[in-house]
Amino acid sequence: MARVFFPQFKRGRKGIKVFRETILEAAKKTGVEIISECGGKGECGKCMVRIEKGEENLSSPTDTEKKFNLGKNERLACQTRIVGSGDI
């Protein structure tokens, strides 16, 4: 199980524990809004997030993500699953 931290969390707040969920699903659980005009289908690219640490705890980029030519440490929140245990 991994702990996910969002920049919107107040300083000192603990991350939420998640496993096998997408970053978008984890964000919704905490009330953090990530824009996703396509409803999480990987079609709009609006849910791009920057991963600051813990990339090794995430699924490999999907073919859908690769179509968007994302930069280093950028992922689509709707396509990226949390699969490891550590801080993200």
Order of alpha helices (4+ residues) and beta strands (2+ residues): beta-beta-alpha-beta-alpha-beta
